[in-house]
Amino acid sequence: MEQSSIEESQVDLTKKSFHRLAIASGGTGGHFYPGLSVAREFRKEYGDVIMLLGGKHAKEQAVIAETHGIETYIVHSAPRPRSLREIFSFLCSLISGVSEARTVLGRFKPDALLGMGSFASFTAAVAAKTKGIPIFLHEGNAKIGIANRFLSRWAKYLAISFPPVNSVACKCPIACTGMPVRPELLGDHMTKERAVELINSRHHSDLRCDIPTLLIFGGSQGASVFNETIPDVAGRLKNKDLQIIHLCGGGDPEKVDKNYDASGIKHLVLGGVDYIGVLYSACDAVICRAGASSIAEISLFDRYSFLVPYPYASEQHQKDNAAILEAAGAATVIDNSDFTVENTTALLDEWLENPTEYHERATNCRYIARPASTQELLRLINECLVYGTRVSY
């Protein structure tokens, strides 16, 4: 779906055509946080930016964005109708959301609108179309989602995090720019020794830097399978010379911590943190879901991962995400139904018995990582607005 481009030698890459950007985002954190990362970078390098947020978490996300100095507006989102009964509600939300977004866009007058995927950004993109504002899209997952597939007929370009598995469904040119990650992660790379030292000082823990360290997190969707399974696994491992950092999300940290106590394994259980980069630096391997942001972050830190795709993700897109790291040899993918105590114990026993092999396999993450993804995405938009096409680079 690529379109013709012009050679880098023929253009002035420092020329910037747009100084006002609207970003439509919301829904899950997997759409919001990449959008926020783009907003922060745009404000620093280009000009004024606003975020139009939709979905059930819009109010909380607005507070987060505003702490970074990003102006936000909440507009009605139009959740994907899944039955005939929901079509009327969808249309009402669509009309309300488009009207609200048109008002905001009319006042702000952006040079372009960037939609971050999901139906939470759908109404803002429709509003931009009705006002003749150039539309660009970003898809975080390896499978282009339903909302982006529809909106692509109006878009100048779809930027995608990974090579898409269903590119034929897209009706505009595609460019693989990578997944925008939080700027803090790009500066959090440090030695394992330093990372463990920081964690111990913050939590008064006694983690060691000379033994294998496993990081576990499940996010708000589906942490329970890890919270219930891993403490039991820890007690059955052949090699007890291991430590675990477990983010239990919305689970009960005290209960999970108590379940680990019986295992004899050194552990640190936390509800969640705002310094995940330090934890990546401290660990040797990761157990997590296969959201696009997780795949991008793990790749940046060169960590081997055991990925358990969320079974209820739309169109099973987490399986497509997980397949990217698995194909590179940097991950083992486990079906949610197979994530049993017995199977997981066997996987971790093998990892502990072959640390060098797994470390070497993890280095294949470098073929996936895109540390400049945010800049590449904004450069793509700028080039299209300046030259009418993408520059070859």
N, C-alpha and C positions, 0 to 999 in steps of 0.2 A: 504493500500500500504506500510505499515511499513515493514522493514526487521528486521532480528534478530539483537540483540544488546548484548553487554557484560555488566556485572555488574560494577558499579562504584567502588566497593571495590577491584576489580581486576586490576585496572589501576592507573597510575600516571597522575592525571588530570592537573598537572603543566607542563607536557611534551608538547612541541610545535614543530610541524613538518614543519610548513610552515612559511616562512619569507618574501615572495613576493606574493602579491595578485593583480590581475587585476580585476577591477569592470566595467562591461558594463552597461551603464545607459543612460538616456536622455529622450526625449519625454516631458511629463508633469512633473511638480514639484513633483507629487505624486510618480514618479519613481526616479527622480534625488535626492531629499533631503534625502530619506532613504539611497540611495547609498552613498551620501556624509557623512552621519552619520557613516556608516560602515567604510568608508575610514579613517575618523578621528580616530575612535576607534582602527582600525587595526594599523595605524601608531604609535599610543601611546603604544600599548601592544605587537605588533608582529614584525613589520619590515617595509619594503618598499611597497608602494601601488601606483598604477596609476589608472586613470579613463579614459575609452574610451567612448566618448559621441557622440550621434547621434541625429538626429531630428532637427526641425526648431529652437529650443532654444539652440542648442549646444554651440554657441559662448558665449552667456550670461552666461550659466551654467559653462563654462570653467573659466570665470572670477571669478565667485563666488567660485568655488572649489580652484582656485589658491590663493585666499585671505586667505584660510585656509592652505596653503602650500601643496596642493595636486597637483601632476603633472598630466596634462590632455592631451589627444589627441582626435582630432575630426576626426571621420571616417564617411564615407557615411552610412546612414541608409537605410533600404529597407522597405518603408511603405507597409503595408498590401494591396495587390491588391484587389480591390473591383469590378473589371469588367475585361473582356477579354482584353480590350484596355490597362489596366494598368499592365498586366503581363510582357510585354516587358520592361517597365520602371523599374518594380520590379527586373527583372533579371539583368539589367544593373547596378542598384544600389547595388544589392547583390554582383555582381562580383567585383565592385570597392571597396565596403566596406570590403569584405573579404580580398582582396589584401592588403588594407591599414592596417587592423587589424593584419594580419599575420606578416607584417613588424614590427609593434610595439611590438607584443608579442614575436617575434623572438629575438628582442634586449633586452627586459625586462626579459624574461624567468621566468614567474610567476609559482609558485607552483600550483595555481588554478585560475580559472576565475569564478567570481560571476556575473550572469546576473540578473538584477533587474526587468525583465519583459518588455513587450511592444516590438514592432518591432524595436525600436530605439537601442535595445541591441542585435538584432538578428544576424547581420553580425559578430559582435565580437565573439558571441558564436559559430557560424559556423566556424570561423577562428580557435578558440581554439580546436574544434573537429578535424580539419585537421592537427593540430600540436600535437595531443595527450595530450593536457593539460586538467586535470580533470575539469569538469564543475559542478557548483552548481548554483541553481536558487533560486530566492526569488519572491514570489507572494504577493503583498500587499492586494489584494482584496479577498473576501470570495469565489468568483468564479475564478477558474484558467483560465487565459487568453489564447487566441489562440496561441500566440508566445510561452508561457511557455508549453502549452500542446504539441506542436510540439517538442520543445527542450528537453522535459523531457525524450525522448527516449535515449538521450545521457548523461543525467545528473546522477551524483552520488546521489543527494538528491534535493528535492524541499522543501525549508523552506517557510512556509506560515504564514500569520499574524493571521488568524482566521480559525476555522475548515471549511474546504472547502465543498461547496455544490455539487461539481462535481468531487470528488476525483477519481472516476472510469476512468476519462479521462486522468489521469496522469500515465505515464509509468515508473516512478521511485519512490523510497520510499519518503514518506512525513513526515515532522516534523513541528509541530506548535511551532514556536519560537517567534512569535509576530512581530509587525511592528517597525523597527528601527526609533526612533524619535531623533530630534536634542538634543544634550547633554544639551544645555541651558535650555530646558524645564524641565529636571530632577532636576535642581537647582532653578527653579523659583517658587516653592511652597511657599506661604506666606499667612498671614492672609488677609482677605478682607480689613481690615483697612489699612494695610501697602500698599497693591496693589493700593487702591484708592488714597492714599497719593502720591505714585510715579506717577500715571497718572496725577493727578492734578498739580504736580510740573513740569512735562514735558510739558503739554499742556495749563497751566494756566486756567484749567477748575475748576468747583466747584461741582464735583460729591460728593455724600454723601455715607457713608458706612452703614447707618442705614435703607436703603430702598431697595426693590428688584431691582436687576440690570440684564438687559438682554443684552447679547452680540450677535451681528449679523454679519456674514461674509459670502460671497458667492464665493470668489476667482475670478480668471479670467474667469471661465466658468459659466456664469449664475447669476452674482450678480444682474443683472437688475431686476429680479422678486422681490428681497428683497428691492432694492432701490425704486421701484415704489409702492410697496404694504405697507410696514411697516409704513412709515410716516402717511399714511391715517389711518391705524389701530390704531396708537398711539392716534389719535384724537378721536377715538370712544370708547376707553376703559372706563369701569365704574369707575375703580380705577386709579386715576391720580398719585398716590403716587408710582412712578416708574421712573427709569432712564434707558436710552438706550445708549450703546456703539455700533456704527455701522461702520464697515469697508466696504466701498462701492467699493473697488477694482478699476476697470477701469472706474467706473461711475464718475459723476461730484459731488465732495464733497460739493461744494457751493450750488448747486441746491438741493441736498438731505437735507443739513442742513436747507435751507430755507423752505423746505416742512415740516420739523419737527417743525419749529418755530410756525406754526399755531396750533399745537397739544396741546401746554401747558405742554408737557412732557420734563423733563430735559434730555438732550442728548449731546453726543459727537460724531461727524461724522469725520472719518479719511479715507484717501485713503487706507492706509495699514500701518503696523508696523513691526518691527523686534523683538518685545518683546511680542509675543502672550501669553506666559506663565503668564505674569503679568495680562493680560486681563482675562484669565481663572480664576485666583485667585480672581479677582475683581467681577466677575459675579456670578449670582445664577442659570442661565439657558442660553442655547445657541440656536440660530436658524442658521442652516447652511445646506450645501449640505452633502452628505454622502460618501465623499472620504475616502479611507482607513486611510490616515494620520489624518484626522479630527476625525474619530472614535477612533483611538488609543490615540490621545491627549485628547479628551473629557473624555475618560475612566481614564486616568492618574489623572485627576483633579476632578473626581467624580461630574460631572455637568449633570443635566438633560438636554436633548436636544430635540428640535423639528426639525426633519430631513426631508429635501425636496430633494430626490434623483434627480440628474441631469438627465433629461429625454433622453438625447442623448448619455449617456455613453455607451461604447461598451458592447453589450450583456446585457444591463440593470444591470451591476454589482453593481451599487450603491444601488439598491434595496436590493440586497443580503447583502451588508455591513450594511445597515440600520436595516435589520431584526435581526441582532445580538444584538444590543442594545435594540431593541423593545422587543425581546424575554426575555431579562433580566429584563424588566420592567423599564428600565432607559431612554426610549425615546418614543416619539410619532412620527410616520411616516406619512407624508402628501404627497400625490401625487402632482406633480408640477401643474397639471390642477386644483387641489382643493385648491391651495394656494391663495385663494381669500381674499378680505378684510373682508367679513362676516365670513368666516370659521376661519380665523386666529384671528379675534377679539374674537370669542367665546372660542378658545383654550387658549388665553392669559388671558381672564377674569377668566377662571377656574383655571389656574395656580396661579393667584394673590389671588384668594379666598381660595386656599388650599396649602399654602407654606410648611407646615410641611409634608404633604403627598408627595409632589413632591421631597422634600429634602430627605426623607427616600427612595424613589424609586431610586434616583440618586446614593445612596450608593451601589446599585447593580453593578455599574461600576467596582467595585473592582474585580469582577469575570472575567472581560474582560481585565483589564489593565495588561500589561507586561513591567514593567519599565526596566528590564534587557534584553530586546529583542535583542539589538545589540550584547551584550556579548554572549547570547545564540546562535545566528546565527554563530558567529565566532568560538565558542566552537564546534558546530556541524561540521563545515568544518574541524577544526583541528583534531577532533576525527576520522573522516572518513579517513583523510590522514595518521594519526598515526596508527590506529588500523584496518582500512578497514571497519569499521562499526560505528554506533552510540553507545555511552555509555548510559546505563539505568540510568536515574536520574529523 
